[in-house]
C-alpha cells in the first residue's frame, strides 16, 4: 500500500480509503459477514483510513463491531461526521455532545481520529455554528483527546469553500472530486488551496459508480484502446492519485473483487504517474460523457427518504442511462427501480413538489424540475398505465397469499 503524509499531524494515510456508506447488503440491511471479511482484508493490505458518518444507516455500528471483535481499532484511522443538517436553533454543547457520544458508542471507541463537520455548504452556515459556540466545543474535545483532528466535508460553491477553508485552523477536509467534476464544487482550485494546509480526502472518485460502469460505450472503447488491461474504474482512480494534492481517495467497496482491484491499483500508484498521452485520453472520454450525462446526481441519497415515496436517485440514474446506454436499458432500469413490481409506485409522477429533497441535495440539483423531465422521457402515459396494471395485478396476488 502507498501512503501520503498528513502534513498537520505527520500521520501516514493510505492512498486508498474505505468509504463505509455503501457496505454490502440488501434492502438497506448490511451483510455483516461480507462486510467483516472486507474490512479485515482491507486492514491486512494496509488500508488505514475508514470514513463513516452518523447519518449512514448502520455504518458506524457495523464498523465498530468489526474493529472491536477483531482488535483492529489501533491499526486504523476512523473518520466520522457530525450531522449538521439535523441542527435547528439555539444549539449548545449538549447538542454537539449528543451526536459525538452516539458515534463513539456505535464505533466502540473513546476517541475519533478525524472528526468532520458533515456537509458544510457556505460561510453563512459555518458562521451560524460559530455563534452556537462550536469552536470552543471543538477545543474542549481536542484537549480531552476525544477528537484528535477536526475537519469538514464540503458541498457548495468553490468561492464558499475558500472562505470556509481560510476562516479556521482546519486539520482535514473532504471534497467531491474526479475527472468529470474537476471544476465542480471545491474543484481543482479548492483542492490545491486546501492541500497547501492539510490532507485532502476525496469522495465520489467514481461519481457514484458512473465512471466505472455507467460510461457510454464509445468512452469505454477509448480507455480500452489506450490500455486494454486497465478498467474505467482504474483510469478514474489513477487520475486522482496522479495529483500530489490528493492524500486519500475513498472507495465504497462492497465486493472482494472491487477491493482487490483497488488495492492493486493503489499499490502501483504514484504522484505524476500519467504522462501527457495518458492525460489526453481523459479529454477524449469526457467529450462522450458530457454528451450523455443529463443530471449530475451521484446517488448519495441525501435527498431520501422522499415524503411521497419517489425513488429520486433511481429516477435520475435510469434517466442518464437512457442516454449513455440507450433508451431500452434506461427504461429497464427505470422499471426495476420505481415500483413497477410493488404495491405503490415510486416514479416521478408521485412527486408532490414539497421541495424537501432540494434542501438536502449536495449537488444543488433542481430536483423537482428534473423529475418532470424524467417523467416526460421515461414515464409517459403508456408507461404509467402499464405500471398501474402491474401493481394492481401483483396486489391481487399478494392479497390471495395473505
C-alpha positions as CSV (number, residue, x, y, z in Angstrom):
1,X,0.0,0.0,0.0
2,X,1.2,3.5,-0.8
3,X,0.9,6.2,1.9
4,X,0.9,10.0,1.8
5,X,1.7,12.2,4.8
6,X,-0.8,14.3,6.7
7,X,1.3,17.4,7.0
8,X,-0.7,18.6,10.0
9,X,0.0,15.6,12.2
10,X,2.7,13.6,10.5
11,X,0.3,10.6,10.2
12,X,0.8,8.4,7.1
13,X,-2.6,7.8,5.5
14,X,-3.2,5.1,2.9
15,X,-3.9,6.5,-0.6
16,X,-6.9,4.2,-0.7
17,X,-9.5,4.8,2.0
18,X,-12.6,2.7,2.7
19,X,-15.8,4.6,2.3
20,X,-18.3,3.0,4.6
21,X,-21.6,4.4,3.3
22,X,-22.3,1.5,1.0
23,X,-21.4,-1.7,2.8
24,X,-22.7,-4.9,1.0
25,X,-26.3,-5.8,1.9
26,X,-29.8,-5.9,0.6
27,X,-32.8,-3.7,1.2
28,X,-30.8,-1.4,3.5
29,X,-29.7,-4.3,5.7
30,X,-25.9,-4.7,5.9
31,X,-24.5,-8.2,5.3
32,X,-22.4,-8.3,8.5
33,X,-20.4,-11.4,7.4
34,X,-19.3,-10.0,4.0
35,X,-18.6,-6.6,5.5
36,X,-16.4,-8.1,8.2
37,X,-14.4,-10.0,5.6
38,X,-13.9,-6.8,3.5
39,X,-12.8,-4.7,6.5
40,X,-10.4,-7.3,7.8
41,X,-8.8,-7.9,4.3
42,X,-8.5,-4.1,3.7
43,X,-6.7,-3.6,7.0
44,X,-4.4,-6.6,6.3
45,X,-3.5,-5.0,2.9
46,X,-2.6,-1.7,4.5
47,X,-5.8,0.4,4.2
48,X,-5.8,2.6,7.3
49,X,-8.4,5.3,6.7
50,X,-12.1,4.4,7.2
51,X,-14.7,7.0,6.6
52,X,-18.2,6.8,8.0
53,X,-20.8,9.2,9.4
54,X,-23.6,9.5,12.0
55,X,-26.2,9.6,9.2
56,X,-25.1,6.5,7.3
57,X,-27.6,3.9,8.4
58,X,-26.0,1.2,10.5
59,X,-22.5,2.1,9.2
60,X,-20.9,3.2,12.5
61,X,-22.3,0.2,14.4
62,X,-21.0,-2.3,11.8
63,X,-17.6,-0.8,11.6
64,X,-17.3,-0.6,15.4
65,X,-18.4,-4.2,15.9
66,X,-15.8,-5.5,13.4
67,X,-13.0,-3.4,14.8
68,X,-13.8,-4.4,18.4
69,X,-14.3,-8.1,17.6
70,X,-11.0,-8.4,15.7
71,X,-8.9,-6.0,17.8
72,X,-8.2,-3.7,14.8
73,X,-9.0,-0.3,16.2
74,X,-5.4,0.7,16.9
75,X,-4.4,-0.2,13.3
76,X,-6.6,2.4,11.5
77,X,-7.8,6.0,11.5
78,X,-11.5,6.4,11.9
79,X,-13.2,9.4,10.3
80,X,-16.8,10.1,11.2
81,X,-19.0,13.2,10.9
82,X,-21.4,15.4,12.9
83,X,-24.8,15.7,11.1
84,X,-25.1,19.5,10.7
85,X,-28.4,19.2,8.8
86,X,-30.1,18.0,11.9
87,X,-29.4,21.1,13.9
88,X,-32.1,23.8,14.1
89,X,-31.9,26.7,16.5
90,X,-30.3,27.5,19.9
91,X,-27.9,24.6,19.9
92,X,-25.4,24.1,22.7
93,X,-22.5,21.9,23.8
94,X,-25.1,19.3,24.9
95,X,-26.5,19.1,21.4
96,X,-23.0,18.7,19.9
97,X,-22.1,16.1,22.6
98,X,-25.2,14.1,21.8
99,X,-24.1,13.2,18.2
100,X,-20.4,12.8,19.1
101,X,-21.2,10.5,22.0
102,X,-23.5,8.4,19.9
103,X,-20.8,8.0,17.3
104,X,-18.3,7.0,20.0
105,X,-20.7,4.4,21.4
106,X,-21.5,3.0,18.0
107,X,-17.9,2.8,17.0
108,X,-16.9,1.2,20.3
109,X,-14.1,3.7,20.8
110,X,-13.2,6.5,23.2
111,X,-11.7,8.8,20.5
112,X,-12.1,9.8,16.9
113,X,-9.0,10.3,14.7
114,X,-10.6,12.7,12.2
115,X,-14.0,14.3,13.2
116,X,-15.6,16.2,10.4
117,X,-18.5,18.6,10.3
118,X,-20.7,17.0,7.8
119,X,-21.8,18.8,4.7
120,X,-20.9,22.5,5.2
121,X,-22.3,24.4,2.2
122,X,-21.3,28.0,2.7
123,X,-19.9,30.6,5.1
124,X,-23.3,31.6,6.5
125,X,-23.8,28.1,7.8
126,X,-20.4,28.0,9.3
127,X,-20.9,31.4,10.9
128,X,-24.2,30.1,12.5
129,X,-22.3,27.2,14.1
130,X,-19.7,29.6,15.4
131,X,-22.4,31.6,17.1
132,X,-23.6,28.5,18.7
133,X,-20.1,28.0,20.2
134,X,-18.8,25.1,18.2
135,X,-15.2,26.5,18.2
136,X,-15.0,26.4,21.9
137,X,-16.6,22.9,22.0
138,X,-14.1,21.6,19.5
139,X,-11.2,22.9,21.6
140,X,-12.6,21.2,24.7
141,X,-12.9,17.9,22.9
142,X,-9.4,18.1,21.4
143,X,-7.9,18.9,24.8
144,X,-9.7,15.9,26.3
145,X,-8.2,13.7,23.5
146,X,-11.7,12.7,22.3
147,X,-11.2,14.4,18.9
148,X,-7.7,14.1,17.5
149,X,-8.2,16.2,14.4
150,X,-11.1,18.4,13.2
151,X,-12.2,19.0,9.7
152,X,-15.2,19.4,7.4
153,X,-16.8,17.9,4.4
154,X,-18.0,20.3,1.7
155,X,-20.9,20.5,-0.7
156,X,-21.1,24.1,-2.0
157,X,-19.6,26.5,-4.5
158,X,-15.9,26.9,-5.0
159,X,-15.9,30.5,-3.7
160,X,-17.6,29.5,-0.4
161,X,-15.2,26.6,0.0
162,X,-12.2,29.0,0.0
163,X,-14.0,31.3,2.6
164,X,-14.6,28.4,5.0
165,X,-11.2,27.0,4.4
166,X,-9.4,30.2,5.4
167,X,-11.7,31.0,8.4
168,X,-10.5,28.3,10.8
169,X,-7.4,26.2,11.6
170,X,-8.9,23.1,10.0
171,X,-6.9,19.9,10.0
172,X,-8.5,17.9,7.2
173,X,-11.2,18.3,4.5
174,X,-13.3,16.0,2.4
175,X,-14.3,17.2,-1.1
176,X,-16.0,15.7,-4.2
177,X,-13.5,15.5,-7.0
178,X,-13.0,13.3,-10.1
179,X,-12.0,13.8,-13.7
180,X,-15.7,14.6,-14.6
181,X,-16.0,17.1,-11.7
182,X,-12.7,18.9,-12.0
183,X,-14.3,22.3,-11.7
184,X,-17.3,21.4,-9.7
185,X,-17.9,22.4,-6.0
186,X,-14.4,22.9,-4.4
187,X,-12.8,21.9,-7.7
188,X,-9.1,21.8,-8.6
189,X,-8.6,25.3,-7.2
190,X,-10.1,24.3,-3.8
191,X,-8.1,21.1,-3.8
192,X,-4.8,23.0,-4.3
193,X,-5.6,25.6,-1.7
194,X,-6.6,23.0,0.9
195,X,-3.6,20.8,0.1
196,X,-1.2,23.6,0.9
197,X,-2.5,23.5,4.5
198,X,-3.8,20.0,5.3
199,X,-4.6,16.5,4.0
200,X,-7.4,16.4,1.4
201,X,-9.7,13.4,1.2
202,X,-11.6,12.7,-2.0
203,X,-15.2,11.4,-2.1
204,X,-17.1,10.3,-5.2
205,X,-13.9,9.4,-7.1
206,X,-16.2,7.3,-9.4
207,X,-19.1,9.7,-9.4
208,X,-21.4,7.2,-7.6
209,X,-20.1,4.4,-9.8
210,X,-20.9,6.1,-13.1
211,X,-17.3,6.4,-14.1
212,X,-16.8,2.7,-13.5
213,X,-19.9,1.1,-15.1
214,X,-22.0,3.9,-16.5
215,X,-19.9,5.3,-19.3
216,X,-21.0,5.4,-22.9
217,X,-19.7,2.5,-24.9
218,X,-17.6,4.8,-27.1
219,X,-15.9,6.2,-24.0
220,X,-15.1,2.7,-22.7
221,X,-13.6,1.9,-26.1
222,X,-11.3,4.9,-25.8
223,X,-10.0,3.7,-22.5
224,X,-9.6,0.1,-23.7
225,X,-7.7,1.1,-26.8
226,X,-5.3,3.2,-24.7
227,X,-4.7,0.3,-22.1
228,X,-6.6,-3.0,-22.6
229,X,-5.6,-4.1,-19.0
230,X,-7.0,-1.1,-17.2
231,X,-10.7,-0.8,-16.3
232,X,-12.6,2.5,-16.4
233,X,-12.6,2.5,-12.6
234,X,-8.8,2.1,-12.7
235,X,-8.5,5.1,-15.1
236,X,-10.6,7.2,-12.7
237,X,-8.6,6.4,-9.6
238,X,-5.3,6.8,-11.3
239,X,-6.3,10.3,-12.4
240,X,-6.7,11.2,-8.8
241,X,-3.5,9.5,-7.5
242,X,-1.6,11.3,-10.2
243,X,-2.1,14.5,-8.3
244,X,0.1,15.0,-5.3
245,X,-2.5,17.2,-3.6
246,X,-4.8,14.2,-3.2
247,X,-4.0,12.5,0.1
248,X,-6.5,9.7,0.1
249,X,-9.5,8.8,-2.0
250,X,-12.5,7.0,-0.7
251,X,-14.0,4.0,-2.4
252,X,-17.2,2.3,-1.3
253,X,-16.0,-1.2,-1.9
254,X,-18.8,-3.8,-1.4
255,X,-17.2,-6.8,-3.0
256,X,-13.9,-8.6,-2.6
257,X,-13.2,-8.2,-6.4
258,X,-13.6,-4.4,-6.1
259,X,-11.4,-4.3,-3.0
260,X,-8.7,-6.4,-4.7
261,X,-8.7,-4.3,-7.8
262,X,-8.4,-1.1,-5.9
263,X,-5.7,-2.4,-3.6
264,X,-3.7,-3.5,-6.7
265,X,-4.1,-0.1,-8.3
266,X,-3.2,1.7,-5.1
267,X,0.0,-0.4,-4.8
268,X,1.1,0.8,-8.2
269,X,0.0,4.5,-7.8
270,X,2.3,7.5,-7.6
271,X,2.3,11.2,-8.0
272,X,2.9,12.2,-11.6
273,X,2.2,8.7,-12.9
274,X,0.3,9.9,-16.0
275,X,2.2,11.4,-19.0
276,X,0.6,13.8,-21.5
277,X,-0.6,11.0,-23.8
278,X,-2.5,9.3,-20.9
279,X,-4.0,12.7,-19.8
280,X,-5.2,13.3,-23.3
281,X,-7.3,10.1,-23.1
282,X,-9.4,11.6,-20.4
283,X,-10.2,14.6,-22.6
284,X,-11.5,12.3,-25.3
285,X,-13.6,10.3,-22.9
286,X,-15.1,13.5,-21.4
287,X,-16.4,14.5,-24.9
288,X,-18.6,11.5,-24.9
289,X,-19.5,11.6,-21.2
290,X,-20.6,15.2,-21.4
291,X,-22.9,14.4,-24.2
292,X,-24.8,11.7,-22.3
293,X,-25.0,12.7,-18.6
294,X,-28.0,14.9,-18.2
295,X,-28.5,15.1,-14.4
296,X,-25.4,15.3,-12.2
297,X,-26.8,13.0,-9.5
298,X,-24.2,10.9,-7.7
299,X,-26.7,8.6,-5.8
300,X,-25.6,9.9,-2.4
301,X,-29.2,9.5,-1.1
302,X,-29.2,12.7,0.9
303,X,-32.5,13.6,-0.7
304,X,-34.1,10.5,0.6
305,X,-36.4,9.4,2.0
306,X,-38.9,11.3,-0.2
307,X,-42.2,12.1,1.7
308,X,-44.1,11.0,-1.4
309,X,-42.0,7.8,-1.9
310,X,-40.2,8.9,-5.1
311,X,-37.0,7.0,-5.7
312,X,-35.2,10.1,-6.7
313,X,-31.7,8.7,-7.3
314,X,-33.2,5.7,-9.1
315,X,-35.1,8.1,-11.4
316,X,-32.0,10.1,-12.3
317,X,-29.8,7.1,-12.7
318,X,-32.1,5.4,-15.2
319,X,-32.6,8.8,-17.0
320,X,-28.9,9.2,-17.5
321,X,-28.6,5.5,-18.5
322,X,-31.2,6.0,-21.2
323,X,-28.8,8.4,-22.9
324,X,-25.5,6.8,-22.2
325,X,-26.5,3.1,-22.7
326,X,-29.7,3.5,-24.8
327,X,-33.3,4.1,-24.1
328,X,-34.2,0.5,-23.6
329,X,-31.5,0.0,-21.0
330,X,-32.6,3.1,-19.2
331,X,-36.3,2.2,-19.3
332,X,-35.5,-1.3,-18.0
333,X,-33.6,0.3,-15.1
334,X,-36.4,2.7,-14.5
335,X,-39.0,-0.1,-14.3
336,X,-37.0,-2.0,-11.8
337,X,-36.2,1.0,-9.6
338,X,-39.5,2.9,-9.5
339,X,-42.0,0.4,-8.2
340,X,-43.5,-1.4,-11.2
341,X,-43.4,-4.5,-9.1
342,X,-44.5,-3.0,-5.8
343,X,-47.9,-2.0,-4.5
344,X,-47.2,1.7,-4.7
345,X,-45.2,3.4,-7.4
346,X,-42.1,5.5,-6.7
347,X,-41.7,7.2,-10.1
348,X,-41.5,11.0,-10.7
349,X,-45.3,11.3,-11.2
350,X,-45.6,10.7,-7.4
351,X,-43.7,14.0,-6.7
352,X,-45.9,16.4,-4.6
353,X,-43.5,19.4,-5.1
354,X,-42.8,19.8,-1.4
355,X,-39.1,20.7,-2.1
356,X,-37.7,18.9,0.9
357,X,-35.3,17.0,-1.3
358,X,-33.7,20.1,-2.8
359,X,-32.8,21.5,0.7
360,X,-30.6,18.4,1.3
361,X,-29.1,17.9,-2.2
362,X,-25.2,18.4,-2.1
363,X,-25.2,18.9,-5.8
364,X,-27.8,21.7,-5.7
365,X,-29.8,19.9,-8.4
366,X,-33.2,21.4,-9.2
367,X,-34.8,18.1,-8.3
368,X,-38.5,18.9,-8.9
369,X,-37.8,20.4,-12.3
370,X,-35.5,17.5,-13.3
371,X,-38.1,14.9,-12.1
372,X,-40.6,16.5,-14.6
373,X,-38.1,15.9,-17.3
374,X,-37.5,12.3,-16.3
375,X,-41.3,11.8,-16.2
376,X,-41.7,13.0,-19.7
377,X,-39.0,10.7,-21.1
378,X,-39.4,7.6,-19.0
379,X,-43.0,7.8,-17.6
380,X,-45.2,8.7,-20.5
381,X,-48.9,7.8,-20.4
382,X,-48.4,4.2,-21.6
383,X,-45.7,3.5,-19.0
384,X,-47.9,4.8,-16.2
385,X,-50.8,2.6,-17.4
386,X,-48.6,-0.5,-17.6
387,X,-47.2,0.3,-14.2
388,X,-50.6,0.7,-12.6
389,X,-51.8,-2.5,-14.2
390,X,-48.8,-4.4,-13.0
391,X,-49.2,-3.1,-9.4
392,X,-52.9,-3.9,-9.5
393,X,-52.2,-7.4,-10.7
394,X,-49.5,-8.0,-8.1
395,X,-51.6,-6.5,-5.4
396,X,-54.4,-9.1,-6.0
397,X,-51.8,-11.9,-5.9
398,X,-50.4,-10.6,-2.6
399,X,-53.9,-10.4,-1.1
400,X,-54.6,-14.0,-2.2
401,X,-51.4,-15.1,-0.5
402,X,-52.4,-13.4,2.7
